[in-house]
Amino acid sequence: MTWSEAEYLDHLHAERRAFAWVMRHHGGPTPAGATEAALECHPYEPADHACRGLVFQDEAWHWAMLTIHGDRYTVEHPELVHPPSAYEALG
């Protein structure tokens, strides 16, 4: 995907915000811990990075659920496969 730096940054910040929200509401860390986890999961990638934005292939909800519950979250917590309306409203 080709996007401008501004478009990439907008998307990156939105995904970080959503990831931190999930971590705070479902994972239990402090706000600072949730922000730190979001930065680790969604680091800035330079424009020439070969896989820039690949993390965006799945939404922040999925990455946060993997972080909180592990690879089998869809089996062990089927109620968490789809994000709640409060998460959807972040977008």
HELIX and SHEET records of a PDB file:
HELIX    1   1 GLU A    5  VAL A   22  1                                  18    
HELIX    2   2 MET A   23  GLY A   27  3                                   5    
HELIX    3   3 PRO A   31  CYS A   41  1                                  11    
HELIX    4   4 LEU A   54  GLN A   57  5                                   4    
HELIX    5   5 ALA A   60  HIS A   69  1                                  10    
HELIX    6   6 TYR A   73  GLU A   76  1                                   4    
HELIX    7   7 PRO A   78  LEU A   80  5                                   3    
HELIX    8   8 SER A   85  GLU A   88  1                                   4    
END                                                                             
